[in-house]
């Protein structure tokens, strides 16, 4: 059985894409070890494959990346393996070095354009570092895949390197509804799930829901802007209008998403990473029979236009968005959503993923 060492910088518990890749590989006769980190609030894991989580001294900034990459390099160096799978640029360097030192096949999964994330816009030195890593390593890679066609084309045009597309689709699952721990009676529920980082349109939606009677906004996730959002909700006394729930496990999320009347993915166009974004939450909404409202960005717009599962933002002014939401929820998207959800599932692309690992160059 071929062993694959898979590495990612998060704590593994909420990374649905990596979990799906690992599950598919382990069920197709690969011996998988997933490597990440362990935080103080990390939840326990129960997977059908092995996991390894590093406890680190540093958990953010340069020292975090330096420590994690050194620990990862040493772990990879002394571990038995046949293949390596690096998730995003922040794990690529140690994987690449080991692949060269020990002549092992390396696969690269680019979840996003890491050097183009909004958090680096005002940090030119840090951005230059990540771009240098991209420029030095990606042109030399042969086995690559990413989350959407736009990013694949970007890499191909920039580095003349082939990337296949494996979208971040959910597994097909039986729909189960849970409940929120607050009163939602006679309220329309607008849902955001995902990282609470800058540029995600969360602040915009808070301003929008203030204009909507009998609507509430539920935010599920954690990230750089979590505390700022919490302070805004408190300072504006929106505790009965906006609910910030923090991080949930995929299992918990799967039971909360179907409770929504509308799912949003209204990221700003803050550089190429957001412009080309195709967030997995869009597909999670669809699987939960929830219509979507998305930004006027190419990959999101293409899904909504092709499958008629919601609408594209006409404008980013709260008053106009509020009116669009009201009009939108007068429509019935259920027939289109039920058609889309049969096609937009992980199972339909598992063969493509397996072929990548069975035909490594």
N, C-alpha and C positions, 0 to 999 in steps of 0.2 A: 504494500500500500504506500503510495507516494505521500510524503509529509509536506504540508504547506505551512510556513510561518507567516501569519498575517498580522500586520502592525498598524496601529492607529493611536493618536495622542489623547483621545478622550477616555472616559472611565468604562466604556463598553455598554453600560446599562440601558442607554436610550438611543444608541446608534442603530437604527433599524436597517439601513443599507448594509452595513458590515455584517449584522446578524443574519440577514437574508443570504448574503454571499457565502458565509460560513456554513449555514444550514444546507444550502444546495450542494456545496462541495463535499461536506461530510456525508451526505446521503448518496453521493456518487463515487464512493470508494476512495476519497482522499482523507488522509489523517490531518486534521486541522488543529493548529494551536493559535489562538487569537491573543494578541499582546496589546495591553493598554496600560492605564494607570489607575490607582485607587485613591480616592479622595476621602475625607472624613465622613461625608454624607453619601458615599457610594452605596448603592443597594446591592444585595447579594445576587449572584447569578446562578441560573440553572439552565444549562445548555447541553446539547447533544454532542459537544466537542469540548476540547480542553481550552482553558483560558489562563492567562498569566497577567497579573496587574502589578505594576511597580508602585511602591510607596516612595514618594519623592520628598526632598527637602523644600523644593521650590515648586509652586503651582501656577505661576504666570510670569510673563516677560521673558527676557533673554535667558536668564538663569534656568528657567523651566525647560526651555527648548534645548539648551546645552546639556543639562543633566539628563533629560529624557533620551536624547539622541545618543549620549555616551552609554547609558544603561542599555539601550536597545542594541547598539553596536556589539557590546560585550555579550549580551544574551544570544544574539544571532550568531556570533562568532563561535560560541561553544555549544550550540544546539544542533542536534541532528536534523537535517532537512533536505528536501529535494528541490523545493521551489520557495520563492519569496514573493509576497504580495504587499506592496506599500500603498497605503491609502493617503493620498494627498502629499503635497510637497514637504510638509513638516515631518514625514517619516522617510522620505526618499533617500537622503544622503547615506545613512548607515546601511540601508538595504542595498543601495547601489555599490557601496564599497565592498560589502560582503559578497555580492554577486560576482565582483571582479576578483577578489582575493581567493575565493573558493570555487569559482567557476560554476555558480548556480544560476538557474533561470530566474529572471525577475519579471514580475507583472506589476504594472502601475495602474491604479484606479484613481482618477482625478475627480473628486466629488464636486469641485468648483475650480474657478480660476483663482488660486490661492493668492497670488501676488497682486490681484485686482480687488481684494476685499475692501470694503469701505473703511475698515478700521486702520488701513495703511495709507489712506489718502493724505493725511497730515503727518506722516512719518516716513519721509523720503529715504532716509538711511536704511530703515528696516525693510521697506519695500524693495530697495535696491539689492539687499541681501538675498531676499527670496527670488527676485528676478534673475540674479546671477546664478543661483542654484538651478532654476529652470533652464536658463540658457546653456549651462554647462552639461546638464545631465539629460534632459528630455530628448534632444536630438540623437542621443546614443541608444535610446530605448527602442525595443522591437515589439513588446507585448503590452499593449495599452488599451484601456477602455475608459469611458467617461459617461456622464449622466444625460447628455443631450447632444443633438447633432451640431448645434451652434458652437459648443466648446470643442467638439471633435474637429470641426472645420477650422476653428481658430488655431489649434495646435498644428494642424496639417499645413495651413498657410504660413505660419510663423516658423515652424521647425522642419517642415517636410517629413513629418513623422505620422504614421498611421494610428488613428484611434478608432476603435469600435464604440458603438453606443449601447450601453445597458442602462435603461432608464430606472429611476428609483421608484419602481412600482411596488404596491403592497401585495402580499399573499391574498388569494381569495379566501374569504372567511365568512362564517355564519354571523349575521348581524345580531348583536346583543346590545340592549340599552341598559345603562346604569342610571344613576341619578346624581344631580348636584346637591351639595350640602347647603343650599340656600333656595329660597322660594323663587320659582320661575313661572308661577301661574299667571296666565294672561299676558305673558311677555314673549316677544320674538327674540330669539337668541342668535346673536352674531358671534362667531367663534374665530379666534386666531390660535393656531397651535404651531409651536416651533420656537426657535431661539428668539429671545427678547433683546435683539441687538439693534444698533442704529440702522436706519434706512428701511426698516421692515413695515413702515406705514402704521404702526401701532398708535403712535401719538395722533396721527391723522384720524384714525378710526375712533379714538376717544372723543375728539372734537366733533366728529360726525354723530356719534350716538347721543351726545348731549342735545341734539336737535330732533331726536326721534322719540316720540311718546310711545310707551309700552314696548320699548326695545331695551335689551341689555347686551353688554359686550363682555364676553368671557375670554380671558387670555390664559393659555396653558403653555408653560415653558419657562426657561430661565436663560439669563444671559447678561451682557454688559449693561443693559438699560433697565434691568429689573428693579433696582433700588429707586431710580429716577421715576419709573412708572408708579411705584408704590407711593412715593412722596407726592406725585401729582394727584393721584386718586384721593389721598388724604387731604391735601391742601384745598382741593376743589370740592370736597365733600361728595364724592361720587361713589361711595361705598355700596350704594344700592343700585348703581347704574353700570359700574365696571368692576369685574371680579378677576383678580389676579391670583391664579391658583398655583403657580410654580410648576416645577417639573413633575411629570407623571410617567409611569412605566408604559411601554407600548400596550400592555394588556389593559391597564386602566384607561388609557387614551381611547382604545378601540370601543369602550363602552360609553364614553362621554361624547365622542364626536357625533354619533347619530342623534343626539339630543338637540343639535343646532338646526336652525332654519336657514342659515347662510354661513358658508365658510369663506374666509378672506385670505388672499395672498396678494397684497398691494404694495410690494416692495418698490422703493424709489429707484430711478435709473442713476445709481451712484457708481458708474464705471462698468466695465465689461462683465465683472462677476455677477452683478445684479441684472444687467441687461440680458444676459444669456441664461438666467436662472430658470430652472424648472423644478420647483420644490416638491418634495414627496407629499407635503400636506395637501396639495391639490388632488392627488390620487387618493389619499386617505378620505378626503371629503366625498369624493365620488363613490368610493366603496361603501360609505355610510349613508348613501342616498341624499347627500346634502349638496345643493347647488352652490356654485362658486362665483365670487367676484374677484377678478384678477387685474393686475396692472397691464397697461398697454405696452407690453414687452414681448418680443417675438416668440419665444418658446411657450410661454403661458397662453398668449393670444391664440397660438396655433391649436392648442388642445381644446380651448373653449369654442373656437370657430369650427373645428372639425367635428366635435361630438355634441355641440349645443347643450352643454352642461351648466351654463351660466352666462355671465356677461363680462365684458371688458370695461374698465373704468373709462368714462367719457371725459372726466375732469378731476383734478385733485383738490377742489374746493369743497369743504365739508357740506355746505348747503346743497350743492349739486349732487354730491355723493348720496346724501340723505334721501333726496328725491329719487335718485336712480334705484336705491335699495328698496324703497317703498313700491315703486313700479315693478321692479324685478320680482318681488315676492308675491305679486299678483299672478305671475305666470306659473305654469306647471312644467317642470323639467324632468319629472320622474321617468317618463318613458325613455327619453334620451339618456338619462343617467344609467338606467338599467341595461341599456345596450352597451354603453361605454364601459361599464364596470366588468363586463364579461371579457373585454379585450385588454383592458389596462390592468393586468395582473402580472405578478412576478413569474408565475408558472409559464407564461407564454414566451418568456425569454431565457428560461433556464438552459435550454439547449445551446443557445448562443454563448452563454457564459461558460458552460462546460467545454465547448469547442475551443475557446481561447486557451484553456489549460491543457487540453489534449493535443494542441497543435502549436506548442511553444517553439519559437525560433531560437 
